[in-house]
Amino acid sequence: MIAWFVRNGVAANILMGLILVGGIASMRGIKMELFPDFDLDIITVSVPYPGAAPVEVEEAICAPIEEKIWDLAGVKELKSYARENVGVVAVEIESGFEVSRLVDEIKARVDTLETLPEQAEKPMVEPLVAKRLVLALAIHGQTDEKTLRKLAERTRSELTDLPNITQVTISGVRNPEISIEIPEKKLREHGLSFDDVARVLRASSTDMAGGVVKSSAGETLLRVKGKAYSGTDFENIELLSTPQGGKVYLGDVAEVIDGFEDNTLYTRFKGEPAITLRVFRVGKQSPLDISEQVAAYVSEKKNSLPDGLSMAIWQDRSYYLKGRLQMMVENATLGLLLVFLVLSLFLRPSLAFWVGLGIPISFCGAFAMMGVMGTSVNLVSLFAFIVVLGILVDDAIIVGESVYTKGKEGLSSRKAAIEGTRMVAVPVTFAVITSMVAFIPMLFLPGWAGKLTRDIPLVVIPALLFSLIESKFILPYHLSLCRFSKDKVKSFVLRIQDKIANSLERFVKKAYQPALEACLNRRYLTLSAFMGILIVTVGLIWGGHLPSIRGFPPVPSDYISVKLVMQEGTPGEETERILIKIERARREMVAELLAEGSKDPFKHVMTTMGGNPFAGGPRSGGQTPSGANLGEITGELVKSEERSKSAPEISALWRKKIGPLPGVKELNFQDVAAGGSRVAIDLEIAGRDLKEMAEAAKEVKSELLGYEGLFGITDTFAGGKKELELKLKENSRSLGISQFDLGRQVRQAFYGEEIQRLLRDSDEVKVMLRYPERQRKTLGALEEMRIRTADRAEIPFYEVAQASPEKGYPTIHRSNRMRTVNVQSSADKFVAKIPEIEEKLDSELLPELKTKYPALRFTFVGEKRESDESDSSLLQAFMITLFAIYGLLAIPFRSYLQPFLVMTVIPFGLVGAALGHLLFEIPLSRLSIFGLVALTGVVINDSLVLVHYINRERGKLEILHAARKAGSARFRPIILTSLTTFVGLLPILFERSLQAQFLKPMAISIGFGVLFATLITLILVPSLYLVLEDLRIWVWRLLGHLGWRKEEEISTLNKTTQG
């Protein structure tokens, strides 16, 4: 095949053209997104239960649903939480189980529940899907809430009318609501009850189809139309009429407020009232297109906005996609130039060009396969292209150098191309295949992290495959076009090349060959020295002397989000006061930075009172936390390249300025874009008795306070709101009043009764009937309240009921049908040794707590459990990969032992990776491990080619001479492949942008691992080859002494091995 393609250049060029055209054509149809789309393998069952306390929600919603579905096939774990007004059960699915099937089964089970309260809304069962936010658009200015919402609704409508924008949501403002408020005095004055008013309103505010009249003139539809859509419409509804013709309208007895929900929620942007529109990507919509269209819309609309109102785009995530695209193009271009420069210094410029051409061909092949596999262009897949850049030309370099050597020996260009390619065909083929196999373990990592990184092997493996195809069938023909004869008149480039080539040859003869010969003659000392280096490196890592962190490395963000959680029941005014104090501290910190000569690091600042919009996400069941005790300040920083301090450094200054805040339950700074989970230690305490669990949590928190580097120590249980427990008195039942009647009437008065829901301007508007706000804010209203009996008697509340104060629970968390309290701590991972702390807790504190609280269960969850599962799966896949690599090496060598010889370089890649991390002052992390796994296939390539050369020469020379000659002959291609792999990654290693920080650990492991593996290949592998031969002779001699081998066979073996 090789010779056929060399002689048929048209076929080679057509093959190249097909790959290039296929890749370019596929690029246009490949979806572009910030992160790859993947299923979260979580199904949520959400049930709103308005007005219910957490305990009621737990008993009436969460527990019954859990009991119904826990035994379904495919359910891995149940998590649920019960908080005011809503219960959510999250079902984690076993890997590989069909999500849609389990959704249907859960729906069927939940639909059979007959015990759900009447006031609870219909359960919603749906798979959890991570929404793909592209950007946020803030509308802000000194105006009222209604004006902002009206403008936001119009803006949403206009945005969704634009091409390729289909999903826009409004946040940071209360939902519209019509509140009908009737004081107790008016009810008594007119002899009404809430039931009476609700019945009249539902009967009056309705639309109904009346059928069809079929006359000779045609068909006429009949329709009753009387639905109220505004507060004024409801005010004009007739409640009562008298025989004398008098009428009482709703507006006569009630205040109808056509406004917003009865909760605390508002947003400020740049210090002004604001509302936020979030624009999401759906399907194959491009974030870049969406961002450009919204930017154009804002530019067009800003001059036509009402006076005092402005629009601003922020949280534009397409910026990072643009940055990664730009970085990939720049790195690919720079890497290609560096590779071409390195090759040109050692080989002919024309040969360097043809070798470098393999990069765009391989990339196009990978793009073509991405179109087939449905892989998208995203931050992860683009990272994969950058990582594989320097690896792609390894096989082409070996082929090119072999052809170049044959050409220098005097063969014609065509014959040199055929013979040179054939000579290295077998080792190159298996070298590329082993590189491909090395990336396979990343396909089988569990959890969200595995799904996020799966695009790396899905890009790298096809790219390497097309690189192999190019080096076997396309490159040989192109190399046959080169001239290898000596030029009579040498150009400037050729003169430089000759000087470098001569210098390299002198280095090989005067430095490398003597050193190699010394190491071969002292091979056991050489082996001991390298083993010592490896043992020391492992010891440094194991002993914690080389910085390392668990999980993914923290990457500083371009955003800082401060999440405030006050104690349950804290009034909104107090939460607002603390938010103002936090914002004042930020301004003081900025003033100090300006005084020092630094720039203001903040570009935009948004304050949210009554919610934590940044805290929503997959782990919250898709629900955004809200409440009067919550607040958040989020700042968008100027880009990292334009400021001197990182987000964590700015956070530390801000936190220091804030100082102590009494009454604050939780204050978290989120300042990392990826990795660096906020919760470093997460201990789950499961049981039935919340009080007992709270006591155990208190002891754990007390223990954690003694460890250096831990901060933000908290738990998910804290005192809830005050409660009044209402019960009927013993004689009340004789009056015909039940506990249900009591609860229903109290609920109508204070929470309200939902009359109906209206669809108005694309918003769902609730119509609520209740007491006026001034009555709902005082417990004295209970004294004035009357409980109505079936015969319309009105009895004072405290004559039929009694109220006893209790302490309510906050949000109640559950895991696998048991209540849970999680003790959580943030940490400075460069100071706190998290694994050691967890081990000490597990061996010392937890046994004591298990003895003291035998009914409780203690389990480390969160980052530790995810890390353990990932490490276990990675190790299992890695061991299978090593065996596959062994098999692939055994085939060309036709030996069971020589594959081990080649694979000895694998652990030494760790030495180079460790040195690289020390040099760049970056801790070892999971991405470093991913790099080491990928390095497995890369570092053995040169060793494979070297051992293959020794095997070929040992039939002609003594083994010692064959090993020495192999080292000298393969020195140039080994150096070239290592240098090109390393220089291809150089642009990433010195990149300062945010996009590059996440890539560096993996790039360092591969780049520096390859560099150190080069030394191993050139020195240790030839030495180990001779050690292996020594062992073989020793075994044969032993067998000879035992009489199992003839002396003639042993003598022949001794003659072929010297030294």
DOFI-177592 format. One line per 8 residues: number of its first residue (from 0); their letters; for each residue x, y, z of C-alpha. Coordinates in steps of 0.02 Angstrom, whole numbers. Each point is the difference from the previous one (the first is absolute). Layout:
<pts>
NUM> a> X/Y/Z; ...
</pts>
This chain:
<pts>
0> miawfvrn> 0/0/0; 141/121/44; 89/-27/-166; -165/12/-96; -42/169/75; 177/64/-31; -13/-48/-183; -180/66/-14
8> gvaanilm> 12/178/63; -173/40/-63; -75/-128/118; 100/71/146; -57/177/-38; -182/-53/-24; 4/-87/169; 71/159/77
16> glilvggi> -132/104/-88; -141/-112/63; 60/20/179; 20/189/-17; -168/25/-87; -89/-117/122; 70/95/148; -36/174/-70
24> asmrgikm> -177/-52/-50; -33/-73/173; 57/159/88; -151/96/-61; -122/-126/74; 86/-29/167; -89/73/149; 93/136/95
32> elfpdfdl> -24/18/187; 93/51/156; 0/-173/82; -55/-167/-71; -181/-49/20; -29/-154/106; -136/-79/105; 19/32/186
40> diitvsvp> -76/-172/38; -118/80/126; -190/0/-1; -91/124/112; -175/-14/72; -56/174/53; -160/33/96; -45/180/50
48> ypgaapve> -96/3/164; -39/185/31; -1/58/179; 67/-164/73; 141/-10/126; 152/-112/-35; -60/-138/118; -170/-4/-85
56> veeaicap> 83/-8/-171; 112/-142/59; -141/-104/72; -130/35/-135; 109/12/-157; 179/-65/9; -19/-155/107; -152/-72/-94
64> ieekiwdl> 83/27/-170; 162/-81/60; -94/-153/63; -86/-17/-168; 154/6/-112; 152/-57/101; -7/-180/-63; -10/39/-187
72> agvkelks> 136/-77/-110; 128/131/-50; -12/104/159; 175/27/69; -35/125/137; -144/106/67; 30/177/60; -139/117/53
80> yarenvgv> -30/161/91; -154/72/82; -10/186/25; -137/128/14; -126/-15/-142; 87/-138/-99; 68/-177/6; 125/-70/-124
88> vaveiesg> 58/-181/-19; 155/-23/-108; 31/-174/-71; 177/-40/-54; -1/-129/-139; 116/-149/-21; 126/27/-139; -63/-66/-167
96> fevsrlvd> -182/-12/52; -126/77/-120; -59/165/74; -165/13/-95; -53/-173/56; 32/40/183; -92/167/-17; -155/-94/-62
104> eikarvdt> 11/-126/141; 19/135/133; -148/96/-74; -106/-157/6; 44/-32/183; -24/181/55; -168/11/-87; -65/-141/110
112> letlpeqa> 32/102/158; -166/41/82; 69/76/160; 67/164/-71; -85/152/80; -139/87/-95; 94/165/11; 156/-75/-83
120> ekpmvepl> 20/31/-185; 21/-137/-129; 168/-91/9; 122/40/-141; 113/-145/-51; 138/46/-121; 182/-39/-37; 115/136/63
128> vakrlvla> 79/91/-145; 135/130/23; -53/158/-89; 133/75/-112; 11/184/48; 82/107/-134; -15/172/79; -103/110/114
136> laihgqtd> -77/167/-46; -28/123/142; -131/137/-19; 28/130/135; -47/177/50; -93/105/127; -178/-62/-30; -132/-110/80
144> ektlrkla> -16/-189/-5; -149/-2/-119; 88/107/-130; 155/-110/7; -102/-158/-19; -102/69/-144; 158/52/-92; 79/-170/39
152> ertrselt> -150/-92/-71; 6/104/-159; 186/-28/-15; -22/-188/24; -130/-3/-138; 113/98/-119; 151/-109/39; -93/-161/-33
160> dlpnitqv> -57/73/-166; 183/6/-54; 64/-150/-99; 84/-138/102; -60/68/169; -141/-102/75; 23/-4/189; 5/158/106
168> tisgvrnp> -52/7/183; -30/144/119; 80/-4/172; 37/113/146; -180/63/16; -158/-65/82; -132/-90/-101; -162/96/-34
176> eisieipe> -146/-36/114; -174/69/34; -27/8/188; -180/18/64; 14/58/181; -153/1/114; 16/47/184; -92/-102/130
184> kklrehgl> -107/151/43; -73/7/-177; -35/-186/-2; -99/13/161; -88/158/-56; -72/-87/-154; -18/-172/75; 127/-73/-121
192> sfddvarv> 133/-133/14; 151/-28/-111; -90/-153/-70; -147/111/-52; 111/126/-87; 104/-134/-86; -157/-88/-64; -71/161/-74
200> lrasstdm> 164/51/-80; 27/-169/-83; -179/-1/-65; 11/178/-67; 175/1/-74; -17/-133/-132; -7/-31/-186; -100/-148/-65
208> aggvvkss> -43/-71/-169; -189/-14/-27; -3/-112/-151; -56/32/-180; -165/62/-76; -25/-82/-170; -122/110/-96; -41/15/-184
216> agetllrv> 116/151/-8; 145/-102/63; 81/-52/164; 18/123/144; 112/-32/151; -69/42/172; 119/58/135; -19/70/175
224> kgkaysgt> 139/128/29; 20/76/170; 176/-38/60; 84/139/97; 179/41/-53; 43/153/104; -24/68/174; -135/118/-65
232> dfeniell> -95/-145/-78; -3/-90/168; -52/157/94; -157/9/-109; -58/-177/41; -164/0/97; 14/-90/166; -172/30/78
240> stpqggkv> -168/70/-49; -153/43/105; -187/-19/-39; -10/189/-4; 125/2/-145; 154/47/101; 164/-72/-61; 166/-32/84
248> ylgdvaev> 151/-12/-115; 167/-78/43; 79/173/-5; -116/53/140; 66/-127/125; 176/-39/-64; 157/85/-57; 49/-77/-166
256> idgfednt> 187/19/-34; 54/-39/-177; 185/-14/41; 126/-132/47; 20/-152/112; 5/24/187; 186/-29/24; 163/97/8
264> lytrfkge> 97/-3/-163; 86/138/-95; 158/31/-99; 118/147/-15; 126/21/-140; 131/136/15; -97/60/152; -165/22/-96
272> paitlrvf> -161/-104/0; 20/-134/-132; -72/-154/-81; 99/-135/-89; -39/-96/-158; 98/-162/-21; 26/-60/-178; 27/-187/-24
280> rvgkqspl> 61/-107/-143; -112/-140/-64; 47/-144/-116; 131/50/-130; -15/186/30; 170/84/2; 49/101/155; 104/113/-112
288> diseqvaa> -150/39/-112; -113/30/150; 126/116/81; 22/101/-161; -188/16/-26; -33/57/179; 145/124/-10; -72/70/-161
296> yvsekkns> -174/11/79; 66/94/152; 98/119/-111; -158/37/-100; -116/18/150; 106/101/121; -47/167/-81; -187/-37/2
304> lpdglsma> -14/-51/183; -100/111/120; 103/134/87; 103/-67/143; -5/-182/-57; 148/-96/-69; 43/-174/-65; 162/-92/34
312> iwqdrsyy> 63/-171/-53; 93/-99/131; 42/-181/40; 36/-19/-187; 67/-178/-4; 28/4/-187; 154/104/42; 85/-158/65
320> lkgrlqmm> -49/-99/-153; 70/138/-110; 156/2/106; 24/-188/-13; -30/5/-188; 126/140/-18; 123/-87/116; -17/-163/-98
328> venatlgl> 34/87/-165; 146/98/73; 72/-153/87; -24/-108/-154; 83/131/-110; 142/32/123; 21/-185/34; 5/-37/-186
336> llvflvls> 131/135/-25; 104/-66/145; -14/-178/-65; 48/58/-174; 147/99/71; 63/-149/101; -17/-117/-148; 83/125/-117
344> lflrpsla> 150/11/113; 30/-187/-12; -81/-49/-165; -28/79/-170; -126/145/-1; -103/-89/-133; -2/-159/104; -48/102/155
352> fwvglgip> -145/76/-98; -69/-169/-52; 18/-68/177; -87/154/73; -142/-19/-125; -57/-150/102; -69/117/134; -139/84/-104
360> isfcgafa> -39/-167/-86; -20/-87/169; -103/144/68; -117/-6/-149; -19/-188/22; -44/28/183; -129/133/-48; -77/-121/-124
368> mmgvmgts> -17/-132/136; -72/128/122; -141/28/-123; -34/-187/-6; 9/-26/190; -98/157/42; 143/78/97; -12/189/15
376> vnlvslfa> 128/139/-10; 15/51/182; 131/49/127; 45/-182/36; 12/-61/-181; 103/153/-48; 115/-39/146; 20/-175/-72
384> fivvlgil> 58/72/-167; 131/105/90; 63/-149/102; 16/-115/-150; 84/131/-109; 180/-47/40; -36/-188/3; -72/-9/-175
392> vddaiivg> 165/18/-92; 94/-133/99; -34/-138/-125; 31/117/-147; 168/52/75; 57/-180/18; -54/-38/-179; 76/162/-66
400> esvytkgk> 164/-26/90; 11/-179/-62; -33/55/-180; 126/142/21; 132/-122/61; -31/-115/-148; 10/147/-118; 165/55/75
408> eglssrka> 65/-176/-31; -19/30/-187; -169/-79/-40; -116/89/-122; -139/104/77; -135/-126/-46; 98/-150/60; 52/90/159
416> aiegtrmv> -184/40/35; -51/-182/-22; 146/-80/93; 5/130/139; -188/-16/34; 4/-189/-4; 147/-7/121; -99/84/139
424> avpvtfav> -176/-50/-53; -28/-130/136; 66/97/151; -84/162/-56; -168/-87/-24; 2/-80/171; 69/159/80; -150/101/-61
432> itsmvafi> -123/-136/50; 72/-6/176; -18/191/11; -182/-17/-50; -30/-138/127; 78/108/138; -143/126/-15; -136/-133/12
440> pmlflpgw> -12/1/193; -67/178/-8; -154/-69/-90; -51/-98/155; 15/127/141; -161/7/104; -103/150/49; -15/173/-72
448> agkltrdi> 190/21/-8; 14/-153/-111; -136/64/-116; 81/171/-6; 172/-68/-51; -64/-136/-119; 25/114/-150; 189/-6/25
456> plvvipal> 22/-182/-57; -139/22/-129; 109/132/-83; 175/-68/34; -32/-179/-58; -69/46/-173; 137/131/-22; 134/-132/35
464> lfsliesk> -87/-123/-115; 4/122/-147; 178/44/45; 44/-184/-24; -94/-7/-166; 90/157/-59; 172/-64/49; -27/-167/-89
472> filpyhls> -88/46/-162; 16/187/-30; 167/54/74; 109/-129/-94; -56/69/-169; 32/179/55; 172/-49/66; 40/-80/-168
480> lcrfskdk> -10/175/-74; 146/59/108; 179/2/-62; 130/-77/114; 153/24/-111; 133/120/59; -19/175/-70; 151/76/-84
488> vksfvlri> -51/175/53; -76/0/173; -125/129/57; 11/91/165; -129/-118/79; 93/-153/-58; 164/68/68; -81/27/170
496> qdkiansl> -77/-173/-10; 170/-77/-39; 77/88/150; -137/-63/114; 10/-175/-73; 188/-3/20; -14/66/178; -127/-134/40
504> erfvkkay> 110/-134/-73; 149/64/101; -108/0/157; -53/-180/-35; 178/-58/-30; 89/97/137; -132/7/137; -145/-118/-25
512> qpaleacl> 92/-154/-63; 131/0/140; -135/30/130; -109/-138/-73; 146/-121/-7; 43/38/182; -181/-29/51; -9/-162/-101
520> nrryltls> 158/-65/82; -67/51/171; -179/-43/-37; -46/-56/174; 65/161/76; -97/96/-133; -158/-95/41; 26/31/186
528> afmgiliv> 25/188/-27; -159/20/-101; -98/-108/122; 65/110/140; -64/156/-89; -170/-81/-23; -10/-56/182; 48/174/62
536> tvgliwgg> -133/80/-111; -135/-119/60; 56/30/180; -11/188/-21; -177/-15/-68; -56/-130/127; 75/98/144; -88/159/-51
544> hlpsirgf> 162/95/-38; -58/29/-178; -159/105/4; -154/-95/-56; -187/23/15; -146/-119/-17; -115/20/-149; 18/134/-131
552> ppvpsdyi> 112/151/26; -84/163/47; -3/118/-148; -27/183/49; -161/70/-72; -43/166/-80; -146/10/124; -14/12/188
560> svklvmqe> -167/-50/76; -32/29/185; -141/-109/64; -84/58/161; -112/-113/104; -72/69/161; -84/-104/135; -173/-65/-46
568> gtpgeete> -136/125/41; 114/152/-12; -101/151/-61; 42/65/-172; 52/168/74; 141/-83/99; 60/-98/-152; -1/161/-100
576> rilikier> 103/89/134; 135/-135/-9; 2/7/-190; 29/188/8; 144/-29/121; 79/-128/-118; -16/119/-148; 75/142/103
584> arremvae> 149/-112/39; 23/-33/-186; 4/185/-38; 127/31/139; 109/-141/-69; -9/74/-176; 46/172/68; 156/-73/80
592> llaegskd> 50/-85/-163; -23/165/-94; 107/88/131; 138/-128/-31; -3/40/-186; -98/-153/-54; -153/6/-112; -177/-35/60
600> pfkhvmtt> -12/-189/-27; -191/2/-11; -88/27/-165; -180/-30/58; -80/-34/169; -173/-74/29; -86/-14/169; -145/-119/27
608> mggnpfag> -107/11/155; -109/-151/37; 90/-133/-100; 162/-85/-52; -10/-5/-191; 180/-61/-18; -32/-143/122; -123/-92/-111
616> gprsggqt> 56/-144/-109; 1/-189/-16; 32/-33/183; -144/109/55; -125/-97/-101; -17/142/-122; -80/111/134; 70/175/33
624> psganlge> 1/31/188; -108/146/56; -57/75/165; 11/155/107; 156/-70/85; 98/-14/-162; 103/126/-97; 139/4/-126
632> itgelvks> 125/122/-74; 80/-51/-164; 140/97/-82; 65/-22/-176; 186/38/-4; 99/73/-142; 86/-141/-94; 147/-84/85
640> eersksap> 126/67/-126; -49/179/48; 19/-9/189; 141/-40/120; -98/-100/130; -94/-164/-21; -180/-25/55; 50/-99/158
648> eisalwrk> 122/139/49; -136/132/-22; -121/-110/99; 124/-12/143; 17/191/8; -189/19/-8; -29/-130/137; 128/85/111
656> kigplpgv> -89/167/-20; -170/-72/47; 52/-59/172; -116/-95/119; -186/-4/-40; -111/-53/147; -154/-99/-46; 71/-61/-165
664> kelnfqdv> -21/-187/-26; 105/-12/-158; 109/118/-103; 83/-82/-149; 114/75/-131; -6/-90/-167; 151/55/-102; 55/-150/-104
672> aaggsrva> -56/-39/-177; 37/-185/7; 65/-126/126; 32/51/178; -169/-51/69; -61/122/134; -34/-147/116; 165/-89/34
680> idleiagr> -64/-111/141; -179/-64/-1; -53/-120/137; -178/-67/-11; -86/-47/163; -155/-105/-32; -134/-51/125; -178/29/60
688> dlkemaea> 21/119/147; 46/175/-59; 46/58/174; 122/-143/23; 72/33/-173; 21/185/41; 98/-44/158; 116/-115/-98
696> akevksel> 24/134/-132; 48/124/136; 137/-117/62; 68/-25/-175; 5/188/-30; 91/25/163; 131/-127/-53; 24/80/-171
704> lgyeglfg> 34/170/78; 167/-69/61; 71/-32/-174; 103/129/-92; -61/56/-170; -185/-36/29; -128/139/-1; -186/25/-31
712> itdtfagg> -42/-149/112; -189/-22/3; -138/-129/-8; -163/-17/-93; -100/2/161; -31/158/99; -147/67/98; -151/27/-111
720> kkelelkl> -135/130/12; -109/22/153; -159/-101/-11; -170/8/83; -74/-173/13; -189/16/-14; -117/-130/75; -188/-11/30
728> kensrslg> -60/6/178; -90/-153/66; -175/75/-7; 20/71/-176; -53/-157/-92; -174/14/76; -19/161/-98; 30/-93/-163
736> isqfdlgr> 177/65/-24; 136/-123/-52; 189/18/-1; -12/12/-189; -123/145/12; 116/90/118; 153/-24/-110; -92/47/-159
744> qvrqafyg> -72/162/68; 165/55/79; 88/-38/-165; -129/102/-97; 26/149/112; 190/4/14; 72/-92/-150; -151/25/-112
752> eeiqrllr> -112/-105/-110; 42/-13/-184; -156/51/-99; 68/-35/-173; 148/25/-115; -2/116/-149; 110/2/-153; 41/183/-30
760> dsdevkvm> 138/66/-113; 81/-173/-3; 9/0/191; -99/-112/116; -86/112/128; -68/-70/163; -157/76/75; 11/-14/190
768> lryperqr> -133/36/133; 62/41/177; 11/123/144; 80/172/-32; 187/8/22; -9/99/163; -102/-140/80; 114/-137/-67
776> ktlgalee> 150/83/84; -65/-12/178; -47/-145/112; -136/111/73; -104/-39/-154; -32/-172/73; -94/81/145; -113/93/-121
784> mrirtadr> -25/-150/-114; -166/-92/-3; -19/-185/-38; -157/-35/-102; -107/-153/31; -112/-92/-123; -154/96/64; 93/165/-34
792> aeipfyev> 34/36/183; 156/106/34; 104/-53/150; 158/91/61; 157/-96/-41; 63/-23/178; -168/-72/57; 19/-150/-114
800> aqaspekg> 188/-16/-18; 161/18/96; 171/53/-63; 165/-61/74; 168/72/-57; 124/-122/-75; 167/10/-90; -21/-53/-181
808> yptihrsn> 126/-91/-106; 91/79/-147; 18/-92/-164; -2/-186/36; 120/-103/-106; -21/-186/-30; 107/-133/-79; -61/-176/-39
816> rmrtvnvq> -157/23/106; 91/66/154; 20/175/66; 173/73/-23; 105/142/68; 160/41/-93; 149/79/87; 96/96/-131
824> ssadkfva> 160/99/-5; 92/104/-127; 189/-8/-2; 158/76/-65; 58/-159/-85; 179/61/-6; 3/8/190; -125/-129/62
832> kipeieek> 43/-183/-34; -177/-58/-34; 31/-189/-19; 97/-3/164; -138/96/90; -134/-119/-67; 105/-151/49; 24/67/176
840> ldsellpe> -186/36/19; -41/-175/-64; 122/-87/118; -20/105/158; -157/108/11; -128/-101/-97; 22/-163/101; -37/101/158
848> lktkypal> -154/79/-78; -63/-169/-63; 11/-66/178; -85/154/71; -135/9/-135; -27/-181/-57; -155/45/-102; 97/119/-112
856> rftfvgek> 99/-38/-158; 155/101/-48; 60/6/-181; 120/110/-96; -86/61/-157; 27/139/-127; 174/23/-69; 73/-150/93
864> resdesds> -129/-125/-61; 9/66/-179; 189/-8/6; 0/-178/68; -122/-59/-134; 97/87/-138; 169/-65/60; -66/-177/12
872> sllqafmi> -72/3/-176; 155/84/-70; 114/-129/81; -104/-144/-66; -2/71/-177; 186/41/11; 46/-179/47; -102/-66/-147
880> tlfaiygl> 88/127/-112; 171/-54/60; -42/-179/-43; -61/55/-172; 161/96/-29; 99/-152/55; -92/-106/-128; 28/129/-137
888> laipfrsy> 187/3/38; 15/-188/12; -64/-23/-180; 138/95/-93; 136/-59/120; -59/-181/-1; 56/-6/180; -81/-10/171
896> lqpflvmt> 140/94/90; 48/142/-116; -168/91/23; 45/19/184; 165/75/-55; -90/135/-102; -131/31/133; 131/37/134
904> vipfglvg> 3/180/-61; -181/25/52; 28/29/188; 147/115/-37; -118/121/-85; -57/41/178; 174/70/38; -9/123/-144
912> aalghllf> -179/48/42; 48/32/182; 148/109/-50; -112/98/-119; -129/33/134; 138/58/118; 70/117/-133; -169/81/-34
920> eiplsrls> -51/-5/184; -162/-90/-42; -61/-140/116; -31/-175/-64; -185/-31/-29; -120/-116/-90; 38/84/-166; 183/-38/32
928> ifglvalt> -49/-183/19; -99/8/-163; 157/67/-82; 104/-142/71; -125/-128/-65; 5/80/-172; 190/6/12; 4/-189/14
936> gvvindsl> -21/-26/-186; 108/148/-51; 159/-40/98; 13/-180/-61; 2/49/-184; 185/42/-6; 45/-152/106; -99/-112/-117
944> vlvhyinr> 94/65/-153; 168/-14/91; -27/-180/57; -63/-46/-174; 163/69/-72; 106/-100/124; -96/-159/-44; 33/32/-184
952> ergkleil> 187/30/26; 37/-137/126; 5/-129/-139; 144/94/-80; 93/63/155; 35/-48/177; -139/57/115; 109/130/88
960> haarkags> 49/77/-167; -179/-12/-64; -64/96/153; 136/131/-20; -36/21/-186; -188/9/30; 22/143/122; 107/100/-122
968> arfrpiil> -109/-40/-152; -165/43/85; 66/151/97; -60/130/-126; -179/-65/-24; -21/-26/188; 58/177/36; -110/67/-140
976> tslttfvg> -160/-87/58; 28/56/179; 39/180/-48; -151/15/-115; -117/-70/132; 71/119/129; 5/157/-109; -178/-36/-58
984> llpilfer> -55/22/181; 112/149/40; -130/132/-48; -122/-74/127; 131/-9/137; 35/186/-11; -179/57/-36; -70/119/132
992> slqaqflk> -182/1/-51; -135/-80/107; -35/-129/-136; 176/-70/11; 9/-23/189; -111/-153/-2; 111/-82/-132; 171/26/77
1000> pmaisigf> 11/-151/119; -37/-123/-141; 115/92/-121; 141/2/129; -17/-187/32; 10/-41/-185; 133/128/-48; 124/-27/141
1008> gvlfatli> -39/-186/10; 52/-18/-182; 160/99/30; 56/-111/145; -56/-157/-92; 120/51/-139; 146/-20/120; -72/-167/56
1016> tlilvpsl> -16/-60/-180; 176/51/-50; 90/-66/156; -105/-118/104; -88/-101/-136; 162/-60/-84; 69/-43/173; -157/-95/46
1024> ylvledlr> 10/-93/-166; 170/-67/52; -62/-38/177; -139/-102/-77; 128/-95/-104; 105/-29/156; -150/-75/86; -35/-109/-149
1032> iwvwrllg> 180/-66/1; -9/-29/188; -161/-100/-20; 76/-102/-143; 154/-37/104; -108/-53/145; -96/-115/-116; 166/-65/-65
1040> hlgwrkee> 57/-43/175; -163/-91/23; 30/-93/-162; -147/77/-90; 106/92/-130; 148/-58/-103; 170/83/23; 8/39/-186
1048> eistlnkt> -159/107/13; 70/95/149; 166/28/-89; -90/70/-153; -102/118/109; 159/62/88; 83/41/-166; -143/113/-54
1056> tqg> 9/101/161; 154/96/55; 29/119/145
</pts>
